[in-house]
Amino acid sequence: MNERKRERPDDYFKDWKEREALAEGMIPLVGQLSRQHNVKCYIYGKSLVNQSVTQIMKDHRYVRQVEENELSEFETFPILTVLSTLDLGPAHIDIGRLAVNYYDRGDGAGLSIEEYVRREVADLVGARSASPARPVDVVLYGFGRIGRLMARILIDKTDGGESLRLRAVVVRKGNAPDDLLKRASLLRRDSVHGAFDGTIRVDEERGSFVANGNEVKVIYADAPDSIDYTVYGIDNAVVIDNTGVWRDEAGLSLHLKSKGVSKVILTAPGKGDMKNVVAGINDEIVTENDTIVSAASCTTNAIVPPLKAIDDHFGIVNGHVETVHAYTNDQNLTDNYHKADRRGRSAPLNMVLTETGAAKAVGKVLPQLAGKLTGNAIRVPTPNVSMAILNLTLGRETSREELNEYMRNIALHSPMRKQVDYSNSPEVVSSDFVGSRHACVFDAQATIVNGSQAVLYLWYDNEFGYSCQVYRILEKMAGIRYARYPRKA
């Protein structure tokens, strides 16, 4: 087994400056791999693309929390250096996991770091993408909370432009003469998620805005079937409908009547027999022939991964899901008429007891749990980040320690690691999870176990984390495939 650099340096400041220089040196290498090879580099699921020096260092430090051992830039920089010299095909490469496998687990016993890296990615050298030959056009139908976050994600991931391209957003014409400027301004500044990371300019003559070089047409329309997208140079597009107005196949199929559209994704629970898909859990049901799918709800995405994990290992007899949910645009700012019970009362001033279909929707994704769960929701006066509380009767007795360790391994080493994150801090609160890319974050400190009874607490960014899940389904629908390294978790 290879020897790790000692954790406690003699001079902390000198050590910091040395690691800072290495992190700074990583930035051009990460950018080169991303733009020239469509290779995205990560440290335990945290993307290094377009990150600052300090953020890269924080990502290294994060590994200490989850692996209970330090990860240093001294260990990852050589791996990144070797990767930058290779002719690689498109892939997602976790250099943090490669480093831990090499230094801690002895995967590279007897090999130099260069020999080890070359061996691990040998089948990627000279490989070419199995993705579509040209970038897939994407249209956002609706430009509200989820629409604008989807735009940020799509623009951030454009890089070399080989995979997905945001080409247009569709909205209803506003009353303001400077409607286009207002739409762009809402993308540029966000009260919850902060400023857009990049530059945005408005081209009123062309009816578009340009974000980090991506020209996005703003199309005004009142109906899904009233647009000829080919007029705008858009063809074979995937439409992401985030309006929530049409939620069954009959309504969503109106999009397919517009020229230039091939597929539709709904960012809400689908009605009827429509496929409700949670990325990382049942996305294998999506086939190349599917034209309309639902990405389910933010809460369904948050609870399904841990429910599947728990059911796989312990079994679930029955349970109740209580959601403590941030208020949404559906509620009123001040007391006023609302067709739904209680939602007419002021959202920023009240906890509002309401219903959620998430527990019932679990059965559409995990048929083995159909009828076993009940659910309710409380809307609370916070603008983003929610919590799901799972009160479960398990198939066998366990302990808090066993359950937490199992969920830690799920978050770190299972195929669900993009969906489930793990927190063991006794100090975290909801705002700490703004911007989380996971479907949920398991709070180990809050776990309660009494024999076969377990209460689990899950944080989730109901806006951004959910949007990341929608993006993963978009890749699936568009036929985008990335090889992932290391091959084993």
C-alpha positions in Angstrom: 0.0 0.0 0.0 1.3 3.5 -0.9 2.2 5.9 2.0 -0.1 8.9 2.6 1.4 12.3 3.2 1.1 13.0 7.0 -2.1 14.8 8.0 -0.6 17.3 10.5 2.1 19.5 8.9 4.8 21.2 11.0 3.9 24.6 9.6 0.2 25.0 8.7 0.6 28.2 6.8 3.4 26.9 4.6 1.4 23.8 4.0 -1.7 25.9 3.1 0.3 28.0 0.6 1.8 24.9 -1.1 -1.7 23.3 -1.4 -3.1 26.6 -2.6 -0.6 26.7 -5.4 -1.5 23.2 -6.5 -5.2 24.0 -6.4 -4.5 27.0 -8.6 -2.6 24.8 -11.0 -5.6 22.5 -11.2 -7.9 25.1 -12.7 -6.4 25.2 -16.2 -6.0 21.4 -16.3 -9.7 20.9 -15.3 -10.7 23.5 -17.9 -8.7 21.9 -20.6 -10.1 18.5 -20.0 -13.6 19.9 -19.9 -13.5 22.0 -23.1 -11.2 19.9 -25.3 -12.2 16.4 -24.2 -15.6 16.8 -22.5 -14.1 15.2 -19.4 -15.6 16.5 -16.2 -13.5 16.1 -13.1 -14.9 15.6 -9.6 -13.8 15.1 -6.0 -16.3 12.8 -4.3 -19.1 14.0 -6.6 -18.3 17.7 -6.3 -17.5 19.2 -9.7 -14.2 21.0 -10.1 -15.3 22.7 -13.4 -15.3 26.5 -13.1 -14.5 26.4 -9.3 -12.3 28.8 -7.5 -9.0 27.9 -5.8 -10.6 28.1 -2.3 -13.6 26.0 -3.4 -11.3 23.3 -4.8 -9.5 23.2 -1.4 -12.8 23.0 0.4 -13.8 20.1 -1.7 -10.6 18.3 -0.7 -11.3 19.0 3.0 -14.9 17.7 2.5 -13.4 14.2 2.0 -12.2 14.2 5.6 -15.9 14.3 6.8 -17.0 11.4 4.7 -14.0 9.1 4.6 -12.6 10.0 8.0 -9.2 10.7 6.5 -7.6 13.7 4.8 -7.3 14.1 1.1 -4.6 16.5 -0.1 -3.9 18.4 -3.3 -0.5 16.7 -3.1 -2.3 13.5 -4.0 -4.9 14.7 -6.5 -2.7 17.1 -8.5 -0.4 14.3 -10.0 -3.6 12.4 -11.1 -4.9 15.4 -12.8 -1.6 16.0 -14.4 -1.4 12.5 -15.9 -5.0 12.8 -17.2 -4.3 16.1 -19.0 -1.6 14.3 -21.1 -3.9 11.6 -22.4 -6.3 11.6 -25.4 -9.4 10.8 -23.5 -13.0 10.4 -24.6 -15.9 12.0 -22.8 -16.2 10.9 -19.2 -16.8 11.8 -15.6 -13.7 11.1 -13.6 -13.6 11.4 -9.8 -10.0 12.2 -9.1 -10.7 12.1 -5.3 -11.9 8.5 -5.4 -8.9 7.6 -7.6 -6.6 9.1 -5.1 -8.2 7.4 -2.1 -8.2 4.0 -4.0 -4.5 4.4 -4.7 -3.2 5.7 -1.4 -5.6 4.1 1.1 -6.9 0.9 -0.5 -3.9 -0.3 -2.3 -5.4 -0.5 -5.7 -2.2 0.7 -7.2 0.2 -1.5 -5.2 3.5 -1.6 -7.0 2.6 1.0 -9.5 3.7 4.6 -9.9 0.9 7.2 -9.9 1.3 7.5 -13.6 1.1 3.8 -14.2 -2.0 3.5 -11.9 -3.9 6.4 -13.6 -3.1 5.0 -17.1 -4.3 1.6 -16.1 -7.6 2.9 -14.6 -8.6 4.9 -17.7 -7.0 2.6 -20.3 -10.3 2.0 -22.1 -11.0 5.7 -22.2 -7.8 6.6 -24.2 -8.8 7.3 -27.8 -12.4 6.6 -27.1 -15.1 8.6 -28.8 -18.5 9.6 -27.5 -21.6 7.4 -27.9 -23.7 10.5 -27.6 -25.6 12.1 -30.5 -23.4 13.4 -33.3 -24.6 17.0 -32.9 -25.7 18.8 -29.7 -29.3 18.2 -28.7 -31.4 21.3 -28.7 -33.2 22.1 -25.4 -36.2 24.4 -24.9 -37.5 25.5 -21.5 -41.3 26.0 -21.7 -41.8 28.3 -18.7 -39.2 30.5 -17.1 -40.1 30.5 -13.4 -38.1 29.1 -10.4 -37.3 25.7 -11.9 -37.0 27.1 -15.5 -34.3 29.7 -14.5 -32.4 27.1 -12.5 -32.5 24.7 -15.4 -31.1 27.5 -17.6 -28.2 28.0 -15.1 -27.4 24.3 -15.1 -27.6 23.9 -18.8 -25.4 27.0 -19.4 -22.9 25.9 -16.8 -22.6 22.5 -18.4 -22.3 23.6 -22.0 -18.5 23.7 -22.0 -17.4 22.4 -25.4 -21.0 22.3 -26.6 -21.0 18.7 -27.7 -24.0 17.5 -25.7 -26.9 19.7 -24.8 -27.6 23.3 -25.9 -30.2 25.6 -24.4 -31.7 27.2 -27.5 -34.9 28.9 -26.3 -37.3 29.7 -23.5 -41.0 30.1 -24.0 -43.0 32.5 -22.0 -46.3 34.5 -22.2 -45.9 38.1 -23.3 -45.7 40.3 -20.2 -47.3 43.8 -20.0 -44.0 45.6 -19.6 -42.4 47.1 -22.7 -39.0 45.9 -21.4 -40.2 42.3 -20.9 -37.0 40.8 -22.4 -34.8 42.8 -20.0 -36.8 41.8 -17.0 -36.6 38.1 -18.0 -32.8 38.4 -18.3 -32.6 40.3 -15.0 -34.3 37.5 -13.2 -31.8 35.0 -14.5 -28.9 37.4 -13.6 -29.9 37.9 -10.0 -31.6 35.4 -7.6 -32.6 36.2 -4.0 -32.0 32.6 -2.9 -29.2 31.2 -5.2 -27.3 34.4 -5.7 -25.9 36.0 -8.8 -25.5 34.2 -12.1 -22.0 32.9 -12.5 -21.0 34.6 -15.7 -22.1 37.3 -18.1 -25.6 38.0 -19.6 -26.3 40.5 -22.4 -29.6 41.2 -24.0 -30.0 41.4 -27.8 -33.4 43.0 -28.3 -33.1 43.1 -32.1 -32.7 39.3 -32.2 -35.2 38.7 -29.3 -32.6 36.8 -27.3 -30.2 37.0 -24.4 -26.7 35.7 -24.5 -25.4 33.9 -21.3 -21.7 32.9 -21.3 -21.8 32.8 -25.1 -25.0 30.8 -25.3 -27.6 32.7 -27.3 -31.1 31.8 -26.0 -34.2 32.9 -28.0 -37.1 34.2 -26.0 -40.3 33.0 -27.7 -43.7 34.4 -26.7 -46.6 31.9 -27.0 -49.8 31.0 -25.3 -50.1 27.3 -26.2 -47.6 24.4 -26.6 -48.8 23.6 -30.1 -48.5 27.1 -31.6 -44.8 27.4 -32.2 -42.6 26.5 -35.2 -39.3 26.0 -33.6 -37.5 25.4 -36.9 -37.9 29.1 -37.7 -35.4 29.7 -34.9 -33.0 27.0 -36.2 -34.2 24.6 -33.5 -35.0 21.0 -34.4 -35.5 17.6 -32.8 -35.6 19.5 -29.4 -36.4 18.2 -26.0 -38.9 20.5 -24.3 -38.8 20.8 -20.5 -42.3 21.9 -19.4 -41.9 23.5 -16.0 -45.3 25.4 -16.0 -47.2 22.6 -14.3 -50.3 23.5 -16.4 -50.3 20.3 -18.5 -49.6 17.2 -16.5 -51.1 14.3 -18.5 -50.1 12.8 -21.8 -52.9 14.4 -23.7 -51.9 17.9 -22.6 -48.1 17.4 -22.9 -48.5 15.8 -26.3 -49.5 19.3 -27.6 -45.8 20.1 -27.5 -45.1 17.3 -30.0 -47.5 19.0 -32.5 -45.1 22.0 -32.7 -42.6 21.7 -35.5 -39.1 20.9 -34.2 -40.0 19.1 -31.0 -39.2 15.4 -30.4 -39.5 14.8 -26.7 -41.0 16.4 -23.5 -40.1 16.2 -19.8 -42.6 17.4 -17.2 -41.1 18.9 -14.0 -44.1 17.8 -11.9 -45.8 14.6 -11.0 -47.4 13.1 -14.1 -51.0 12.0 -14.1 -52.4 8.7 -15.5 -50.1 6.1 -16.9 -47.2 8.5 -17.7 -43.8 7.3 -16.6 -42.7 9.0 -13.4 -38.9 8.9 -13.3 -36.5 9.5 -10.5 -33.0 9.8 -11.8 -30.6 7.2 -10.4 -33.5 5.0 -9.2 -35.8 3.9 -12.0 -34.4 5.8 -15.0 -33.7 2.5 -16.7 -37.4 2.5 -17.6 -36.7 5.4 -20.0 -36.3 4.0 -23.6 -35.3 5.8 -26.8 -38.9 5.5 -27.9 -40.3 7.4 -25.0 -41.5 10.9 -26.0 -43.1 12.1 -22.7 -41.9 11.4 -19.2 -42.4 13.1 -15.8 -39.5 13.9 -13.4 -42.0 13.5 -10.5 -41.9 16.1 -7.7 -39.0 17.5 -5.6 -40.2 15.6 -2.5 -40.6 12.3 -4.4 -37.1 12.7 -5.7 -35.9 13.4 -2.1 -37.5 10.5 -0.4 -37.4 7.7 -3.0 -33.6 7.1 -2.9 -33.3 6.7 0.9 -36.5 4.6 0.9 -35.1 2.3 -1.7 -31.8 2.0 0.2 -33.6 1.3 3.5 -36.0 -1.2 1.9 -33.2 -3.1 0.1 -31.3 -3.7 3.3 -33.8 -3.6 6.2 -37.2 -3.9 4.6 -40.0 -1.5 5.1 -43.3 -2.7 6.6 -45.0 0.7 6.6 -44.4 4.3 7.4 -45.3 8.0 7.3 -43.6 10.8 5.5 -44.0 14.3 6.9 -42.6 17.1 4.7 -41.5 20.4 6.2 -41.5 22.4 3.0 -40.4 25.8 2.0 -43.3 28.0 0.8 -43.8 28.2 -3.0 -45.2 30.7 -5.5 -48.5 28.8 -5.4 -49.2 30.4 -2.0 -50.2 34.0 -1.2 -47.9 36.6 0.3 -50.8 38.0 2.2 -54.1 36.5 3.2 -56.3 36.3 0.1 -58.6 33.9 -1.7 -57.0 30.5 -2.8 -58.9 27.5 -4.2 -56.9 25.1 -2.0 -57.5 24.7 1.8 -55.3 26.9 4.0 -53.0 28.0 1.1 -54.8 31.4 1.0 -53.1 32.4 4.3 -49.9 34.5 4.2 -47.0 32.2 3.4 -44.2 34.3 5.0 -46.2 34.6 8.3 -47.6 31.1 8.8 -46.9 27.4 9.0 -49.5 26.0 6.7 -50.7 22.4 7.0 -51.4 21.0 3.6 -51.3 17.7 1.7 -48.7 16.1 -0.5 -49.0 13.4 -3.0 -45.3 12.4 -2.6 -45.9 9.4 -0.4 -48.5 8.0 -2.8 -46.3 8.8 -5.7 -43.5 6.6 -4.3 -45.5 3.6 -5.4 -45.2 4.6 -9.0 -41.4 4.6 -8.7 -41.0 1.7 -6.2 -44.0 -0.6 -6.7 -42.9 -2.7 -3.7 -43.8 0.2 -1.4 -47.2 0.9 -2.9 -49.8 1.4 -0.2 -47.3 1.2 2.6 -46.8 4.9 3.2 -48.9 7.9 4.2 -47.9 11.5 3.9 -48.6 15.1 4.8 -46.8 18.4 4.5 -46.3 21.6 6.4 -45.4 24.7 4.4 -43.1 27.0 6.5 -41.9 30.6 6.2 -38.6 29.9 4.4 -38.0 30.4 0.7 -36.0 27.3 -0.1 -34.7 24.0 1.3 -37.1 21.6 2.8 -37.0 18.5 5.1 -38.6 15.1 4.8 -39.1 13.1 8.0 -39.5 9.4 7.4 -41.1 7.5 10.3 -40.6 3.9 9.3 -41.4 0.4 10.7 -38.5 -1.7 9.4 -38.5 -5.4 8.6 -36.0 -6.1 11.3 -34.4 -4.5 14.4 -31.3 -2.4 14.0 -29.4 0.3 15.8 -28.7 3.9 15.1 -25.1 3.2 14.4 -25.8 0.4 11.9 -28.4 2.5 10.1 -26.2 5.6 9.9 -23.1 3.6 8.7 -25.2 1.9 6.0 -26.5 5.3 4.8 -23.0 6.7 4.8 -21.9 3.9 2.5 -24.9 4.5 0.3 -23.9 8.2 0.0 -20.3 7.4 -0.7 -20.0 4.1 -2.5 -23.4 3.1 -4.1 -24.9 3.9 -7.5 -27.2 6.3 -5.6 -24.3 8.6 -4.5 -25.5 11.4 -6.8 -28.9 11.2 -5.2 -28.0 10.8 -1.5 -25.5 13.0 0.4 -24.5 12.5 4.0 -24.1 15.0 6.8 -22.8 14.2 10.3 -22.6 17.7 11.6 -24.6 18.7 14.7 -24.7 22.3 13.6 -26.2 22.3 10.1 -29.4 24.2 9.4 -31.6 24.6 6.2 -29.6 27.4 4.6 -26.5 25.2 4.6 -28.1 23.1 1.9 -28.9 25.8 -0.6 -27.3 24.8 -3.9 -27.0 21.1 -3.0 -26.9 19.0 -6.2 -28.2 15.9 -4.5 -31.8 14.8 -4.3 -31.5 14.7 -0.5 -29.0 14.9 2.3 -29.2 12.3 5.1 -28.8 14.0 8.5 -27.1 11.3 10.6 -27.1 13.3 13.8 -30.9 13.4 13.8 -31.5 9.6 13.3 -33.7 7.9 15.9 -33.9 4.1 16.1 -35.8 2.0 18.6 -35.7 -1.6 17.6 -37.5 -1.8 14.3 -38.8 1.7 14.5 -36.7 4.4 12.8 -37.1 8.1 12.2 -34.9 9.6 9.5 -34.3 13.2 8.6 -33.6 14.3 5.0 -32.7 17.8 3.9 -33.3 18.8 0.2 -32.9 21.9 -1.9 -36.4 21.6 -3.4 -35.3 24.0 -6.2 -31.7 23.4 -7.2 -31.3 19.8 -6.1 -34.5 18.9 -7.9 -33.4 20.8 -11.0 -30.2 18.7 -11.0 -32.3 15.5 -11.0 -34.3 16.9 -13.9 -31.0 17.5 -15.8 -30.0 13.9 -15.2 -33.3 12.7 -16.8 -32.7 15.1 -19.7 -29.3 13.5 -20.4 -31.1 10.1 -20.4 -33.8 11.3 -22.8 -31.3 13.0 -25.1 -29.1 9.8 -25.3 -26.2 11.4 -23.5 -23.9 8.8 -21.9 -20.8 9.4 -19.9 -18.3 6.7 -18.9 -17.6 7.1 -15.1 -14.3 6.5 -13.4 -13.2 4.9 -11.2 -15.2 2.0 -12.5 -15.8 0.7 -9.0 -17.2 3.0 -6.3 
